Amino acid sequence: MELRRRAPRIKIDWLGRCRLDDEPDSAVWDCQVIDISLLGVGVELLRDCPGDLIGRVLVVDVEPPIGKSVRLQVSGQVMNQGKTPQGLTRVGLQFVGLSDTEIAVLEVIEQLRMFW
């Protein structure tokens, strides 16, 4: 049986910082956003994470490699969590509560297959 995604993913390579939304004073981790779609993002945490993140909301601040004047923040509910072959934690975030403007930006990224 072939696995089909609800939305195509665009591979990207954005470095960023992640934190838990429900713990404002929580630790901040270096991370890498590895793919994005209209529904969410795939993120690798570049150091140990605090156990099970399923169901929690993760906020990711990234600086796409187009210049320091552009910053982007995405957040979503952790829907899956696993380990990469290198032992890093990989999480899949599903966007929640996107505004019309945020949806429009994601649609442009998908339509243009932008790589920053």
Backbone as XML, in Angstrom:
<?xml version="1.0"?>
<chain id="A" units="angstrom">
  <residue number="1" name="MET">
    <atom name="N" x="0.837" y="-1.176" z="0.000"/>
    <atom name="CA" x="0.000" y="0.000" z="0.000"/>
    <atom name="C" x="0.888" y="1.249" z="0.000"/>
  </residue>
  <residue number="2" name="GLU">
    <atom name="N" x="0.614" y="2.171" z="-0.893"/>
    <atom name="CA" x="1.418" y="3.381" z="-1.026"/>
    <atom name="C" x="0.954" y="4.431" z="-0.028"/>
  </residue>
  <residue number="3" name="LEU">
    <atom name="N" x="1.913" y="5.043" z="0.687"/>
    <atom name="CA" x="1.605" y="6.094" z="1.634"/>
    <atom name="C" x="1.410" y="7.403" z="0.878"/>
  </residue>
  <residue number="4" name="ARG">
    <atom name="N" x="0.274" y="8.042" z="1.074"/>
    <atom name="CA" x="-0.012" y="9.316" z="0.419"/>
    <atom name="C" x="-0.197" y="10.391" z="1.475"/>
  </residue>
  <residue number="5" name="ARG">
    <atom name="N" x="0.409" y="11.517" z="1.273"/>
    <atom name="CA" x="0.313" y="12.652" z="2.192"/>
    <atom name="C" x="-0.897" y="13.500" z="1.812"/>
  </residue>
  <residue number="6" name="ARG">
    <atom name="N" x="-1.477" y="14.157" z="2.835"/>
    <atom name="CA" x="-2.614" y="15.042" z="2.575"/>
    <atom name="C" x="-2.190" y="16.314" z="1.859"/>
  </residue>
  <residue number="7" name="ALA">
    <atom name="N" x="-0.931" y="16.708" z="2.012"/>
    <atom name="CA" x="-0.403" y="17.900" z="1.336"/>
    <atom name="C" x="1.060" y="17.643" z="0.995"/>
  </residue>
  <residue number="8" name="PRO">
    <atom name="N" x="1.482" y="18.052" z="-0.193"/>
    <atom name="CA" x="2.890" y="17.832" z="-0.564"/>
    <atom name="C" x="3.829" y="18.631" z="0.326"/>
  </residue>
  <residue number="9" name="ARG">
    <atom name="N" x="4.986" y="18.037" z="0.616"/>
    <atom name="CA" x="6.000" y="18.700" z="1.428"/>
    <atom name="C" x="7.060" y="19.309" z="0.536"/>
  </residue>
  <residue number="10" name="ILE">
    <atom name="N" x="7.566" y="20.445" z="0.992"/>
    <atom name="CA" x="8.679" y="21.102" z="0.318"/>
    <atom name="C" x="9.880" y="20.973" z="1.238"/>
  </residue>
  <residue number="11" name="LYS">
    <atom name="N" x="10.943" y="20.372" z="0.738"/>
    <atom name="CA" x="12.154" y="20.219" z="1.546"/>
    <atom name="C" x="12.840" y="21.571" z="1.680"/>
  </residue>
  <residue number="12" name="ILE">
    <atom name="N" x="13.201" y="21.900" z="2.916"/>
    <atom name="CA" x="13.911" y="23.147" z="3.199"/>
    <atom name="C" x="14.998" y="22.856" z="4.218"/>
  </residue>
  <residue number="13" name="ASP">
    <atom name="N" x="15.785" y="23.840" z="4.509"/>
    <atom name="CA" x="16.881" y="23.666" z="5.460"/>
    <atom name="C" x="17.048" y="24.983" z="6.219"/>
  </residue>
  <residue number="14" name="TRP">
    <atom name="N" x="16.138" y="25.232" z="7.159"/>
    <atom name="CA" x="16.153" y="26.466" z="7.928"/>
    <atom name="C" x="16.572" y="26.167" z="9.350"/>
  </residue>
  <residue number="15" name="LEU">
    <atom name="N" x="17.573" y="26.850" z="9.850"/>
    <atom name="CA" x="17.968" y="26.714" z="11.246"/>
    <atom name="C" x="17.090" y="27.619" z="12.093"/>
  </residue>
  <residue number="16" name="GLY">
    <atom name="N" x="16.828" y="27.181" z="13.319"/>
    <atom name="CA" x="15.969" y="27.973" z="14.183"/>
    <atom name="C" x="16.124" y="27.604" z="15.642"/>
  </residue>
  <residue number="17" name="ARG">
    <atom name="N" x="15.181" y="28.104" z="16.423"/>
    <atom name="CA" x="15.121" y="27.827" z="17.855"/>
    <atom name="C" x="13.693" y="27.423" z="18.179"/>
  </residue>
  <residue number="18" name="CYS">
    <atom name="N" x="13.541" y="26.386" z="19.008"/>
    <atom name="CA" x="12.230" y="25.858" z="19.375"/>
    <atom name="C" x="12.009" y="25.995" z="20.875"/>
  </residue>
  <residue number="19" name="ARG">
    <atom name="N" x="10.736" y="26.146" z="21.243"/>
    <atom name="CA" x="10.356" y="26.149" z="22.652"/>
    <atom name="C" x="8.925" y="25.659" z="22.776"/>
  </residue>
  <residue number="20" name="LEU">
    <atom name="N" x="8.575" y="25.218" z="23.972"/>
    <atom name="CA" x="7.209" y="24.784" z="24.229"/>
    <atom name="C" x="6.338" y="26.013" z="24.453"/>
  </residue>
  <residue number="21" name="ASP">
    <atom name="N" x="5.177" y="26.047" z="23.825"/>
    <atom name="CA" x="4.295" y="27.207" z="23.911"/>
    <atom name="C" x="3.677" y="27.359" z="25.296"/>
  </residue>
  <residue number="22" name="ASP">
    <atom name="N" x="3.396" y="26.240" z="25.956"/>
    <atom name="CA" x="2.710" y="26.302" z="27.249"/>
    <atom name="C" x="3.657" y="26.490" z="28.431"/>
  </residue>
  <residue number="23" name="GLU">
    <atom name="N" x="4.937" y="26.625" z="28.159"/>
    <atom name="CA" x="5.932" y="26.866" z="29.200"/>
    <atom name="C" x="6.830" y="28.016" z="28.758"/>
  </residue>
  <residue number="24" name="PRO">
    <atom name="N" x="6.394" y="29.280" z="28.993"/>
    <atom name="CA" x="7.166" y="30.432" z="28.503"/>
    <atom name="C" x="8.609" y="30.473" z="28.997"/>
  </residue>
  <residue number="25" name="ASP">
    <atom name="N" x="8.876" y="29.913" z="30.167"/>
    <atom name="CA" x="10.234" y="29.918" z="30.703"/>
    <atom name="C" x="10.973" y="28.612" z="30.422"/>
  </residue>
  <residue number="26" name="SER">
    <atom name="N" x="10.423" y="27.798" z="29.524"/>
    <atom name="CA" x="11.047" y="26.506" z="29.239"/>
    <atom name="C" x="12.352" y="26.688" z="28.473"/>
  </residue>
  <residue number="27" name="ALA">
    <atom name="N" x="13.086" y="25.617" z="28.400"/>
    <atom name="CA" x="14.342" y="25.624" z="27.648"/>
    <atom name="C" x="14.059" y="25.920" z="26.184"/>
  </residue>
  <residue number="28" name="VAL">
    <atom name="N" x="15.059" y="26.451" z="25.521"/>
    <atom name="CA" x="14.995" y="26.709" z="24.083"/>
    <atom name="C" x="16.028" y="25.805" z="23.437"/>
  </residue>
  <residue number="29" name="TRP">
    <atom name="N" x="15.638" y="25.118" z="22.354"/>
    <atom name="CA" x="16.534" y="24.191" z="21.672"/>
    <atom name="C" x="16.860" y="24.706" z="20.287"/>
  </residue>
  <residue number="30" name="ASP">
    <atom name="N" x="18.096" y="24.482" z="19.859"/>
    <atom name="CA" x="18.430" y="24.703" z="18.459"/>
    <atom name="C" x="17.714" y="23.627" z="17.658"/>
  </residue>
  <residue number="31" name="CYS">
    <atom name="N" x="17.229" y="23.995" z="16.482"/>
    <atom name="CA" x="16.506" y="23.031" z="15.662"/>
    <atom name="C" x="16.725" y="23.346" z="14.195"/>
  </residue>
  <residue number="32" name="GLN">
    <atom name="N" x="16.239" y="22.446" z="13.357"/>
    <atom name="CA" x="16.320" y="22.612" z="11.916"/>
    <atom name="C" x="14.968" y="22.234" z="11.334"/>
  </residue>
  <residue number="33" name="VAL">
    <atom name="N" x="14.350" y="23.169" z="10.608"/>
    <atom name="CA" x="13.109" y="22.874" z="9.907"/>
    <atom name="C" x="13.513" y="22.185" z="8.618"/>
  </residue>
  <residue number="34" name="ILE">
    <atom name="N" x="13.028" y="20.946" z="8.423"/>
    <atom name="CA" x="13.479" y="20.158" z="7.278"/>
    <atom name="C" x="12.464" y="20.094" z="6.141"/>
  </residue>
  <residue number="35" name="ASP">
    <atom name="N" x="11.182" y="20.333" z="6.455"/>
    <atom name="CA" x="10.182" y="20.402" z="5.390"/>
    <atom name="C" x="8.982" y="21.198" z="5.867"/>
  </residue>
  <residue number="36" name="ILE">
    <atom name="N" x="8.220" y="21.680" z="4.892"/>
    <atom name="CA" x="7.036" y="22.486" z="5.186"/>
    <atom name="C" x="5.949" y="22.131" z="4.185"/>
  </residue>
  <residue number="37" name="SER">
    <atom name="N" x="4.696" y="22.219" z="4.626"/>
    <atom name="CA" x="3.550" y="22.017" z="3.746"/>
    <atom name="C" x="2.451" y="22.969" z="4.194"/>
  </residue>
  <residue number="38" name="LEU">
    <atom name="N" x="1.317" y="22.921" z="3.527"/>
    <atom name="CA" x="0.188" y="23.751" z="3.932"/>
    <atom name="C" x="-0.359" y="23.328" z="5.295"/>
  </residue>
  <residue number="39" name="LEU">
    <atom name="N" x="-0.034" y="22.122" z="5.726"/>
    <atom name="CA" x="-0.581" y="21.606" z="6.974"/>
    <atom name="C" x="0.370" y="21.675" z="8.155"/>
  </residue>
  <residue number="40" name="GLY">
    <atom name="N" x="1.686" y="21.739" z="7.905"/>
    <atom name="CA" x="2.608" y="21.747" z="9.028"/>
    <atom name="C" x="4.055" y="21.729" z="8.608"/>
  </residue>
  <residue number="41" name="VAL">
    <atom name="N" x="4.930" y="21.455" z="9.582"/>
    <atom name="CA" x="6.372" y="21.421" z="9.334"/>
    <atom name="C" x="6.987" y="20.196" z="9.997"/>
  </residue>
  <residue number="42" name="GLY">
    <atom name="N" x="8.102" y="19.757" z="9.440"/>
    <atom name="CA" x="8.932" y="18.725" z="10.047"/>
    <atom name="C" x="10.145" y="19.396" z="10.653"/>
  </residue>
  <residue number="43" name="VAL">
    <atom name="N" x="10.457" y="19.057" z="11.906"/>
    <atom name="CA" x="11.536" y="19.721" z="12.626"/>
    <atom name="C" x="12.426" y="18.680" z="13.284"/>
  </residue>
  <residue number="44" name="GLU">
    <atom name="N" x="13.748" y="18.896" z="13.193"/>
    <atom name="CA" x="14.699" y="18.076" z="13.943"/>
    <atom name="C" x="15.262" y="18.929" z="15.075"/>
  </residue>
  <residue number="45" name="LEU">
    <atom name="N" x="15.189" y="18.407" z="16.295"/>
    <atom name="CA" x="15.771" y="19.087" z="17.448"/>
    <atom name="C" x="17.240" y="18.703" z="17.501"/>
  </residue>
  <residue number="46" name="LEU">
    <atom name="N" x="18.112" y="19.696" z="17.625"/>
    <atom name="CA" x="19.541" y="19.442" z="17.518"/>
    <atom name="C" x="20.200" y="19.129" z="18.860"/>
  </residue>
  <residue number="47" name="ARG">
    <atom name="N" x="19.396" y="18.899" z="19.902"/>
    <atom name="CA" x="19.889" y="18.393" z="21.181"/>
    <atom name="C" x="18.754" y="17.677" z="21.888"/>
  </residue>
  <residue number="48" name="ASP">
    <atom name="N" x="19.022" y="17.075" z="23.010"/>
    <atom name="CA" x="18.011" y="16.274" z="23.701"/>
    <atom name="C" x="16.744" y="17.073" z="23.978"/>
  </residue>
  <residue number="49" name="CYS">
    <atom name="N" x="15.611" y="16.390" z="23.835"/>
    <atom name="CA" x="14.330" y="17.025" z="24.126"/>
    <atom name="C" x="13.770" y="16.445" z="25.430"/>
  </residue>
  <residue number="50" name="PRO">
    <atom name="N" x="12.795" y="17.128" z="26.011"/>
    <atom name="CA" x="12.282" y="16.711" z="27.311"/>
    <atom name="C" x="11.228" y="15.601" z="27.249"/>
  </residue>
  <residue number="51" name="GLY">
    <atom name="N" x="11.546" y="14.475" z="26.692"/>
    <atom name="CA" x="10.607" y="13.350" z="26.679"/>
    <atom name="C" x="9.542" y="13.460" z="25.614"/>
  </residue>
  <residue number="52" name="ASP">
    <atom name="N" x="8.343" y="13.015" z="25.957"/>
    <atom name="CA" x="7.240" y="12.932" z="25.008"/>
    <atom name="C" x="6.655" y="14.315" z="24.729"/>
  </residue>
  <residue number="53" name="LEU">
    <atom name="N" x="6.661" y="14.702" z="23.465"/>
    <atom name="CA" x="6.122" y="16.000" z="23.063"/>
    <atom name="C" x="4.777" y="15.887" z="22.346"/>
  </residue>
  <residue number="54" name="ILE">
    <atom name="N" x="4.305" y="14.661" z="22.125"/>
    <atom name="CA" x="3.050" y="14.454" z="21.386"/>
    <atom name="C" x="1.924" y="15.230" z="22.068"/>
  </residue>
  <residue number="55" name="GLY">
    <atom name="N" x="1.180" y="15.995" z="21.246"/>
    <atom name="CA" x="0.047" y="16.754" z="21.740"/>
    <atom name="C" x="0.388" y="18.149" z="22.239"/>
  </residue>
  <residue number="56" name="ARG">
    <atom name="N" x="1.664" y="18.430" z="22.439"/>
    <atom name="CA" x="2.076" y="19.750" z="22.921"/>
    <atom name="C" x="2.294" y="20.686" z="21.735"/>
  </residue>
  <residue number="57" name="VAL">
    <atom name="N" x="2.242" y="21.978" z="22.004"/>
    <atom name="CA" x="2.455" y="22.970" z="20.951"/>
    <atom name="C" x="3.891" y="23.462" z="21.032"/>
  </residue>
  <residue number="58" name="LEU">
    <atom name="N" x="4.568" y="23.388" z="19.897"/>
    <atom name="CA" x="5.954" y="23.814" z="19.787"/>
    <atom name="C" x="6.002" y="25.078" z="18.935"/>
  </residue>
  <residue number="59" name="VAL">
    <atom name="N" x="6.736" y="26.079" z="19.399"/>
    <atom name="CA" x="6.926" y="27.330" z="18.666"/>
    <atom name="C" x="8.329" y="27.304" z="18.075"/>
  </residue>
  <residue number="60" name="VAL">
    <atom name="N" x="8.428" y="27.590" z="16.793"/>
    <atom name="CA" x="9.712" y="27.549" z="16.097"/>
    <atom name="C" x="9.984" y="28.929" z="15.492"/>
  </residue>
  <residue number="61" name="ASP">
    <atom name="N" x="11.086" y="29.537" z="15.903"/>
    <atom name="CA" x="11.537" y="30.807" z="15.326"/>
    <atom name="C" x="12.660" y="30.494" z="14.359"/>
  </residue>
  <residue number="62" name="VAL">
    <atom name="N" x="12.492" y="30.911" z="13.099"/>
    <atom name="CA" x="13.515" y="30.633" z="12.097"/>
    <atom name="C" x="13.938" y="31.926" z="11.409"/>
  </residue>
  <residue number="63" name="GLU">
    <atom name="N" x="15.124" y="31.894" z="10.883"/>
    <atom name="CA" x="15.666" y="32.978" z="10.083"/>
    <atom name="C" x="16.011" y="32.368" z="8.731"/>
  </residue>
  <residue number="64" name="PRO">
    <atom name="N" x="15.062" y="32.420" z="7.779"/>
    <atom name="CA" x="15.363" y="31.844" z="6.466"/>
    <atom name="C" x="16.639" y="32.466" z="5.906"/>
  </residue>
  <residue number="65" name="PRO">
    <atom name="N" x="17.419" y="31.705" z="5.178"/>
    <atom name="CA" x="18.728" y="32.190" z="4.724"/>
    <atom name="C" x="18.666" y="33.214" z="3.599"/>
  </residue>
  <residue number="66" name="ILE">
    <atom name="N" x="17.742" y="34.176" z="3.715"/>
    <atom name="CA" x="17.683" y="35.256" z="2.722"/>
    <atom name="C" x="18.158" y="36.563" z="3.316"/>
  </residue>
  <residue number="67" name="GLY">
    <atom name="N" x="18.504" y="36.563" z="4.595"/>
    <atom name="CA" x="18.980" y="37.776" z="5.238"/>
    <atom name="C" x="18.430" y="37.911" z="6.634"/>
  </residue>
  <residue number="68" name="LYS">
    <atom name="N" x="19.141" y="38.637" z="7.450"/>
    <atom name="CA" x="18.755" y="38.772" z="8.850"/>
    <atom name="C" x="17.528" y="39.652" z="9.051"/>
  </residue>
  <residue number="69" name="SER">
    <atom name="N" x="17.075" y="40.353" z="8.020"/>
    <atom name="CA" x="15.915" y="41.222" z="8.177"/>
    <atom name="C" x="14.596" y="40.459" z="8.124"/>
  </residue>
  <residue number="70" name="VAL">
    <atom name="N" x="14.627" y="39.203" z="7.717"/>
    <atom name="CA" x="13.412" y="38.400" z="7.628"/>
    <atom name="C" x="13.451" y="37.322" z="8.699"/>
  </residue>
  <residue number="71" name="ARG">
    <atom name="N" x="12.416" y="37.312" z="9.528"/>
    <atom name="CA" x="12.289" y="36.288" z="10.557"/>
    <atom name="C" x="10.892" y="35.695" z="10.428"/>
  </residue>
  <residue number="72" name="LEU">
    <atom name="N" x="10.771" y="34.443" z="10.796"/>
    <atom name="CA" x="9.505" y="33.745" z="10.664"/>
    <atom name="C" x="9.274" y="32.918" z="11.917"/>
  </residue>
  <residue number="73" name="GLN">
    <atom name="N" x="8.054" y="32.955" z="12.415"/>
    <atom name="CA" x="7.701" y="32.123" z="13.560"/>
    <atom name="C" x="6.531" y="31.236" z="13.156"/>
  </residue>
  <residue number="74" name="VAL">
    <atom name="N" x="6.686" y="29.939" z="13.374"/>
    <atom name="CA" x="5.600" y="28.996" z="13.129"/>
    <atom name="C" x="5.363" y="28.213" z="14.404"/>
  </residue>
  <residue number="75" name="SER">
    <atom name="N" x="4.143" y="27.785" z="14.585"/>
    <atom name="CA" x="3.851" y="26.942" z="15.740"/>
    <atom name="C" x="2.815" y="25.916" z="15.335"/>
  </residue>
  <residue number="76" name="GLY">
    <atom name="N" x="2.855" y="24.812" z="16.030"/>
    <atom name="CA" x="1.902" y="23.757" z="15.739"/>
    <atom name="C" x="1.933" y="22.681" z="16.800"/>
  </residue>
  <residue number="77" name="GLN">
    <atom name="N" x="0.917" y="21.858" z="16.753"/>
    <atom name="CA" x="0.793" y="20.742" z="17.694"/>
    <atom name="C" x="1.645" y="19.579" z="17.201"/>
  </residue>
  <residue number="78" name="VAL">
    <atom name="N" x="2.416" y="19.001" z="18.108"/>
    <atom name="CA" x="3.252" y="17.851" z="17.764"/>
    <atom name="C" x="2.340" y="16.648" z="17.553"/>
  </residue>
  <residue number="79" name="MET">
    <atom name="N" x="2.338" y="16.137" z="16.320"/>
    <atom name="CA" x="1.491" y="15.002" z="15.964"/>
    <atom name="C" x="2.262" y="13.687" z="15.942"/>
  </residue>
  <residue number="80" name="ASN">
    <atom name="N" x="3.581" y="13.770" z="15.715"/>
    <atom name="CA" x="4.398" y="12.555" z="15.748"/>
    <atom name="C" x="5.802" y="12.923" z="16.189"/>
  </residue>
  <residue number="81" name="GLN">
    <atom name="N" x="6.482" y="11.930" z="16.727"/>
    <atom name="CA" x="7.824" y="12.121" z="17.257"/>
    <atom name="C" x="8.601" y="10.837" z="17.061"/>
  </residue>
  <residue number="82" name="GLY">
    <atom name="N" x="9.849" y="10.969" z="16.668"/>
    <atom name="CA" x="10.687" y="9.795" z="16.474"/>
    <atom name="C" x="12.153" y="10.187" z="16.477"/>
  </residue>
  <residue number="83" name="LYS">
    <atom name="N" x="13.000" y="9.215" z="16.224"/>
    <atom name="CA" x="14.448" y="9.435" z="16.170"/>
    <atom name="C" x="14.929" y="9.297" z="14.736"/>
  </residue>
  <residue number="84" name="THR">
    <atom name="N" x="15.883" y="10.135" z="14.380"/>
    <atom name="CA" x="16.530" y="10.024" z="13.073"/>
    <atom name="C" x="17.622" y="8.971" z="13.176"/>
  </residue>
  <residue number="85" name="PRO">
    <atom name="N" x="18.169" y="8.504" z="12.045"/>
    <atom name="CA" x="19.287" y="7.547" z="12.104"/>
    <atom name="C" x="20.493" y="8.098" z="12.885"/>
  </residue>
  <residue number="86" name="GLN">
    <atom name="N" x="20.599" y="9.430" z="12.961"/>
    <atom name="CA" x="21.707" y="10.041" z="13.692"/>
    <atom name="C" x="21.397" y="10.212" z="15.184"/>
  </residue>
  <residue number="87" name="GLY">
    <atom name="N" x="20.208" y="9.803" z="15.605"/>
    <atom name="CA" x="19.838" y="9.889" z="17.017"/>
    <atom name="C" x="19.176" y="11.189" z="17.430"/>
  </residue>
  <residue number="88" name="LEU">
    <atom name="N" x="18.891" y="12.070" z="16.468"/>
    <atom name="CA" x="18.201" y="13.315" z="16.782"/>
    <atom name="C" x="16.700" y="13.065" z="16.906"/>
  </residue>
  <residue number="89" name="THR">
    <atom name="N" x="16.021" y="13.922" z="17.642"/>
    <atom name="CA" x="14.568" y="13.833" z="17.742"/>
    <atom name="C" x="13.954" y="14.595" z="16.578"/>
  </residue>
  <residue number="90" name="ARG">
    <atom name="N" x="13.050" y="13.925" z="15.866"/>
    <atom name="CA" x="12.319" y="14.558" z="14.767"/>
    <atom name="C" x="10.861" y="14.623" z="15.161"/>
  </residue>
  <residue number="91" name="VAL">
    <atom name="N" x="10.238" y="15.791" z="14.972"/>
    <atom name="CA" x="8.824" y="15.951" z="15.281"/>
    <atom name="C" x="8.099" y="16.490" z="14.062"/>
  </residue>
  <residue number="92" name="GLY">
    <atom name="N" x="6.853" y="16.102" z="13.938"/>
    <atom name="CA" x="5.976" y="16.620" z="12.903"/>
    <atom name="C" x="4.939" y="17.507" z="13.558"/>
  </residue>
  <residue number="93" name="LEU">
    <atom name="N" x="4.881" y="18.757" z="13.145"/>
    <atom name="CA" x="3.939" y="19.721" z="13.709"/>
    <atom name="C" x="2.802" y="19.967" z="12.741"/>
  </residue>
  <residue number="94" name="GLN">
    <atom name="N" x="1.592" y="20.008" z="13.272"/>
    <atom name="CA" x="0.418" y="20.374" z="12.482"/>
    <atom name="C" x="0.020" y="21.785" z="12.888"/>
  </residue>
  <residue number="95" name="PHE">
    <atom name="N" x="-0.082" y="22.683" z="11.892"/>
    <atom name="CA" x="-0.484" y="24.048" z="12.179"/>
    <atom name="C" x="-1.886" y="24.068" z="12.777"/>
  </residue>
  <residue number="96" name="VAL">
    <atom name="N" x="-2.115" y="24.993" z="13.701"/>
    <atom name="CA" x="-3.449" y="25.187" z="14.274"/>
    <atom name="C" x="-3.768" y="26.673" z="14.292"/>
  </residue>
  <residue number="97" name="GLY">
    <atom name="N" x="-4.986" y="27.018" z="13.949"/>
    <atom name="CA" x="-5.449" y="28.394" z="14.047"/>
    <atom name="C" x="-4.746" y="29.389" z="13.142"/>
  </residue>
  <residue number="98" name="LEU">
    <atom name="N" x="-4.440" y="28.988" z="11.910"/>
    <atom name="CA" x="-3.776" y="29.909" z="10.988"/>
    <atom name="C" x="-4.729" y="31.016" z="10.536"/>
  </residue>
  <residue number="99" name="SER">
    <atom name="N" x="-4.191" y="32.230" z="10.405"/>
    <atom name="CA" x="-4.971" y="33.341" z="9.872"/>
    <atom name="C" x="-5.042" y="33.209" z="8.343"/>
  </residue>
  <residue number="100" name="ASP">
    <atom name="N" x="-5.918" y="33.989" z="7.738"/>
    <atom name="CA" x="-6.018" y="33.981" z="6.275"/>
    <atom name="C" x="-4.699" y="34.398" z="5.636"/>
  </residue>
  <residue number="101" name="THR">
    <atom name="N" x="-4.009" y="35.357" z="6.246"/>
    <atom name="CA" x="-2.719" y="35.817" z="5.718"/>
    <atom name="C" x="-1.681" y="34.708" z="5.797"/>
  </residue>
  <residue number="102" name="GLU">
    <atom name="N" x="-1.632" y="33.996" z="6.916"/>
    <atom name="CA" x="-0.662" y="32.903" z="7.067"/>
    <atom name="C" x="-0.928" y="31.795" z="6.055"/>
  </residue>
  <residue number="103" name="ILE">
    <atom name="N" x="-2.184" y="31.485" z="5.829"/>
    <atom name="CA" x="-2.535" y="30.468" z="4.826"/>
    <atom name="C" x="-2.091" y="30.925" z="3.447"/>
  </residue>
  <residue number="104" name="ALA">
    <atom name="N" x="-2.300" y="32.209" z="3.132"/>
    <atom name="CA" x="-1.905" y="32.736" z="1.828"/>
    <atom name="C" x="-0.391" y="32.641" z="1.632"/>
  </residue>
  <residue number="105" name="VAL">
    <atom name="N" x="0.390" y="32.944" z="2.669"/>
    <atom name="CA" x="1.851" y="32.841" z="2.577"/>
    <atom name="C" x="2.261" y="31.396" z="2.311"/>
  </residue>
  <residue number="106" name="LEU">
    <atom name="N" x="1.671" y="30.448" z="3.026"/>
    <atom name="CA" x="1.993" y="29.037" z="2.812"/>
    <atom name="C" x="1.629" y="28.589" z="1.401"/>
  </residue>
  <residue number="107" name="GLU">
    <atom name="N" x="0.516" y="29.079" z="0.886"/>
    <atom name="CA" x="0.118" y="28.723" z="-0.477"/>
    <atom name="C" x="1.114" y="29.261" z="-1.500"/>
  </residue>
  <residue number="108" name="VAL">
    <atom name="N" x="1.615" y="30.463" z="-1.277"/>
    <atom name="CA" x="2.612" y="31.026" z="-2.189"/>
    <atom name="C" x="3.887" y="30.188" z="-2.147"/>
  </residue>
  <residue number="109" name="ILE">
    <atom name="N" x="4.342" y="29.825" z="-0.953"/>
    <atom name="CA" x="5.536" y="28.991" z="-0.829"/>
    <atom name="C" x="5.345" y="27.680" z="-1.578"/>
  </residue>
  <residue number="110" name="GLU">
    <atom name="N" x="4.166" y="27.063" z="-1.401"/>
    <atom name="CA" x="3.922" y="25.787" z="-2.080"/>
    <atom name="C" x="3.843" y="25.961" z="-3.601"/>
  </residue>
  <residue number="111" name="GLN">
    <atom name="N" x="3.128" y="26.959" z="-4.059"/>
    <atom name="CA" x="2.953" y="27.157" z="-5.503"/>
    <atom name="C" x="4.257" y="27.491" z="-6.201"/>
  </residue>
  <residue number="112" name="LEU">
    <atom name="N" x="5.094" y="28.268" z="-5.562"/>
    <atom name="CA" x="6.345" y="28.685" z="-6.176"/>
    <atom name="C" x="7.490" y="27.709" z="-5.887"/>
  </residue>
  <residue number="113" name="ARG">
    <atom name="N" x="7.237" y="26.759" z="-4.982"/>
    <atom name="CA" x="8.291" y="25.820" z="-4.567"/>
    <atom name="C" x="9.540" y="26.602" z="-4.151"/>
  </residue>
  <residue number="114" name="MET">
    <atom name="N" x="9.306" y="27.619" z="-3.312"/>
    <atom name="CA" x="10.375" y="28.502" z="-2.858"/>
    <atom name="C" x="11.395" y="27.761" z="-2.016"/>
  </residue>
  <residue number="115" name="PHE">
    <atom name="N" x="12.648" y="28.026" z="-2.268"/>
    <atom name="CA" x="13.729" y="27.512" z="-1.445"/>
    <atom name="C" x="14.552" y="28.700" z="-0.998"/>
  </residue>
  <residue number="116" name="TRP">
    <atom name="N" x="14.491" y="29.002" z="0.281"/>
    <atom name="CA" x="15.235" y="30.149" z="0.797"/>
    <atom name="C" x="16.557" y="29.741" z="1.299"/>
  </residue>
</chain>
